[in-house]
């Protein structure tokens, strides 16, 4: 055994340690200046007023996503939940909603965050439904952050969601996340919004837990291409498993979709209240 010590001049706010499957490589990612980035946000108060939310209904068009019994397509479930969520946000929060798609259209992953950034969105939420090729018994909801995956299940979910790039005309836009360094660099580029994304994911997960009887699978992290480049707090929500017959039937029903939309909405509302209060007390 051996011990390595690092003597650093800067204060370290956060870190990640990644070891490859072969055990031949260990990568350490250190994050600094999170407080400095937070200070930049304080100085840009007007720019950061909570006035718009970008909702991203996952998949669409030729990309059906996961497929449940009786041809329940993930793309349809995602769009239905997204529209219900958007309506709640507009009517009860008075906040502008931008959709990355409003119909059954195929939108490349890179274009989704481009739409979010160009629209001036303040929050980016990508809505999905899960599937497990290993077990039809798997069920529950979970919320993801863009960071290196810490569990095999999380990495497999990201791998399935990222498969859509094979349907796009130009795959060269994406750096392979099989190389952990590329993912680490992508997460570090969004360091400014990391803490806010963590808070948002936690509040959404807690709110969904109050609304749904389905298992709470917690907040997780993995390398989702759809979150890369979003210049705002961003999360991806997996609302349930279409590979589970019981949960698939629930996900296809409007009443259950409304429950999910309400859960995400109340998490957003908690985030808005916490976020705006922090501005009042720190400025």
C-alpha positions in Angstrom: 0.0 0.0 0.0 1.0 3.6 -0.5 -0.1 7.1 0.6 0.1 10.2 -1.5 -0.3 13.7 0.0 -1.0 16.9 -2.0 0.1 20.2 -0.6 -2.1 22.8 -2.2 -2.0 26.6 -2.2 -5.7 27.0 -2.9 -8.7 26.0 -0.8 -10.5 23.0 -2.3 -14.3 23.2 -2.3 -15.2 19.9 -3.8 -13.5 16.8 -5.4 -14.2 13.6 -7.3 -12.1 10.4 -7.5 -12.5 8.1 -10.4 -10.8 4.7 -10.9 -11.2 2.8 -14.2 -12.5 -0.8 -14.3 -9.0 -2.3 -14.8 -7.7 -0.5 -11.7 -4.8 0.9 -13.7 -5.8 4.6 -13.5 -7.0 6.9 -10.8 -8.1 10.4 -11.6 -8.6 13.1 -9.0 -10.7 16.2 -9.9 -10.4 19.2 -7.6 -12.9 22.1 -7.7 -12.0 25.6 -6.4 -13.5 29.1 -6.4 -17.1 28.0 -5.9 -17.5 30.9 -3.5 -16.0 33.3 -6.1 -18.4 32.1 -8.7 -21.3 32.6 -6.3 -20.1 36.2 -5.8 -20.3 36.7 -9.6 -24.0 35.6 -9.4 -24.7 38.1 -6.6 -23.3 40.9 -8.7 -25.6 39.9 -11.6 -28.9 40.0 -9.6 -31.0 41.4 -12.4 -29.6 38.9 -14.8 -30.6 36.1 -12.4 -34.2 37.0 -11.6 -36.2 33.7 -11.6 -38.3 34.6 -14.6 -38.0 31.6 -17.0 -37.8 27.8 -16.9 -36.7 25.6 -19.8 -38.5 22.2 -19.9 -36.9 19.5 -22.1 -39.3 16.6 -22.9 -36.7 13.8 -23.6 -36.6 12.0 -26.9 -39.2 12.7 -29.7 -39.8 12.0 -33.4 -37.8 9.0 -34.6 -36.4 8.6 -31.2 -39.1 6.8 -29.2 -37.0 6.4 -26.1 -37.9 3.5 -23.8 -40.9 1.4 -24.8 -43.4 0.0 -22.3 -46.2 -2.6 -22.7 -48.8 -1.9 -25.4 -46.4 0.4 -27.1 -46.2 3.1 -24.4 -43.5 5.3 -25.8 -41.3 7.3 -23.4 -41.3 10.3 -25.8 -45.1 10.6 -25.4 -45.0 10.3 -21.6 -42.2 12.9 -21.3 -44.1 15.4 -23.5 -47.4 14.9 -21.6 -45.7 15.4 -18.2 -43.7 18.4 -19.5 -46.8 20.2 -20.8 -48.6 19.7 -17.5 -45.6 21.0 -15.6 -45.3 24.0 -17.9 -49.0 24.9 -17.4 -48.6 24.8 -13.6 -45.5 27.1 -13.8 -47.2 29.6 -16.1 -50.4 29.7 -14.2 -49.2 29.5 -10.5 -45.8 31.1 -10.7 -46.2 33.6 -13.5 -42.9 32.4 -14.9 -42.2 32.1 -18.6 -41.8 28.6 -19.9 -39.6 27.6 -22.9 -40.0 24.0 -24.3 -37.2 22.4 -26.3 -40.0 20.7 -28.2 -43.8 21.1 -28.0 -44.7 18.4 -30.5 -43.4 14.9 -31.5 -40.2 16.3 -33.0 -36.7 14.9 -33.1 -34.3 17.5 -31.4 -30.5 16.7 -31.2 -29.1 16.7 -27.7 -26.7 19.6 -28.4 -29.6 21.8 -29.7 -31.6 21.4 -26.5 -29.1 23.3 -24.3 -28.6 25.7 -27.2 -32.3 26.5 -27.1 -32.1 26.9 -23.3 -29.1 29.3 -23.4 -30.4 31.4 -26.3 -33.8 31.8 -24.6 -32.2 33.2 -21.5 -33.6 30.4 -19.4 -32.7 30.4 -15.6 -33.5 26.7 -14.9 -33.1 23.6 -17.2 -35.2 20.5 -16.4 -35.0 17.4 -18.7 -37.9 15.0 -18.3 -37.5 11.3 -18.9 -38.8 7.8 -18.1 -36.5 5.0 -17.2 -36.1 1.3 -18.2 -34.1 -1.6 -16.8 -33.0 -4.3 -19.2 -31.9 -6.4 -16.2 -35.0 -6.4 -14.1 -38.7 -5.8 -14.8 -39.2 -5.3 -11.1 -37.2 -2.1 -11.0 -39.3 1.0 -10.3 -39.2 4.4 -8.8 -38.1 8.0 -9.5 -34.7 9.6 -9.4 -33.1 13.0 -10.2 -29.7 13.3 -11.9 -26.9 15.8 -11.9 -24.2 16.1 -14.5 -21.1 14.6 -12.7 -19.1 11.4 -13.0 -21.3 8.4 -12.1 -20.7 6.7 -8.8 -22.8 3.6 -9.4 -23.1 1.2 -12.3 -26.8 1.7 -12.5 -26.5 5.4 -12.9 -23.9 5.1 -15.6 -26.1 2.6 -17.5 -29.0 5.0 -17.3 -26.8 7.8 -18.9 -25.6 5.3 -21.5 -29.1 4.5 -22.6 -30.2 8.2 -22.7 -27.1 9.1 -24.7 -27.7 6.4 -27.3 -29.8 9.0 -29.2 -26.6 10.6 -30.6 -26.4 7.6 -33.0 -29.6 9.0 -34.7 -28.1 12.4 -35.2 -26.4 13.4 -38.4 -23.2 14.6 -36.8 -21.9 12.6 -33.8 -18.6 14.5 -33.8 -20.1 17.3 -31.7 -19.8 15.0 -28.6 -16.6 14.1 -26.8 -16.7 10.5 -25.6 -17.6 10.1 -21.9 -15.9 6.7 -22.0 -12.8 8.9 -21.4 -13.5 10.1 -17.8 -11.4 13.2 -18.4 -13.9 14.5 -20.9 -16.7 14.2 -18.4 -14.7 15.8 -15.6 -13.9 18.8 -17.8 -17.6 19.1 -18.8 -18.6 19.2 -15.2 -15.9 21.6 -14.2 -17.1 24.0 -17.0 -20.5 24.1 -15.2 -18.9 24.6 -11.8 -20.7 28.0 -11.4 -24.1 26.2 -11.2 -23.1 23.0 -9.4 -24.4 23.9 -5.9 -27.6 25.3 -7.3 -28.2 22.2 -9.4 -27.6 20.0 -6.3 -30.2 22.1 -4.3 -32.7 21.9 -7.2 -32.3 18.1 -7.6 -32.7 17.6 -3.8 -35.8 19.7 -3.6 -37.5 18.1 -6.6 -36.7 14.6 -5.3 -38.1 15.4 -1.8 -41.2 17.0 -3.4 -41.9 14.0 -5.6 -41.5 11.7 -2.6 -44.5 13.5 -1.0 -46.6 13.0 -4.1 -45.8 9.5 -5.3 -46.0 6.1 -3.7 -43.4 4.8 -6.0 -39.9 4.2 -4.4 -37.6 7.2 -4.0 -34.4 6.2 -5.6 -32.6 9.4 -4.6 -30.4 12.0 -6.2 -27.7 10.5 -8.5 -25.1 11.6 -10.9 -23.9 10.5 -14.3 -22.7 11.8 -17.7 -25.8 13.0 -19.6 -25.0 14.8 -22.9 -28.3 16.7 -22.8 -27.1 18.6 -19.7 -23.7 19.5 -21.1 -23.4 23.2 -21.9 -26.5 24.4 -20.0 -25.5 27.8 -18.6 -27.9 27.6 -15.7 -28.8 25.2 -12.9 -29.8 21.9 -14.6 -31.2 18.5 -13.7 -32.6 15.4 -15.4 -35.6 13.7 -13.8 -36.4 10.0 -14.4 -40.1 9.8 -13.5 -40.5 6.0 -13.4 -39.7 2.7 -15.2 -41.5 1.8 -18.4 -40.0 -1.7 -18.2 -42.1 -2.3 -15.1 -45.6 -3.2 -16.2 -47.4 -1.7 -13.2 -45.4 1.6 -13.3 -45.7 1.8 -17.1 -49.5 1.7 -16.9 -49.4 4.5 -14.2 -47.1 6.6 -16.3 -49.4 6.4 -19.3 -52.4 7.9 -17.3 -53.0 11.6 -17.2 -53.9 11.5 -13.5 -50.5 10.1 -12.5 -48.7 12.4 -15.0 -50.3 15.3 -13.1 -49.0 14.0 -9.8 -45.5 13.9 -11.2 -45.9 17.4 -12.7 -47.2 18.7 -9.3 -44.2 17.1 -7.5 -41.6 18.7 -9.8 -43.5 22.1 -9.7 -43.5 22.2 -5.9 -39.8 21.4 -5.9 -39.3 24.3 -8.3 -41.4 26.6 -6.1 -39.3 25.7 -3.1 -36.2 26.4 -5.1 -37.6 29.8 -6.2 -38.4 30.8 -2.7 -35.0 29.7 -1.4 -33.2 31.3 -4.3 -35.0 34.7 -4.1 -34.7 34.8 -0.3 -30.9 34.3 -0.6 -30.7 37.2 -3.0 -32.6 39.5 -0.6 -30.4 38.5 2.4 -27.1 38.7 0.6 -27.5 41.9 -1.4 
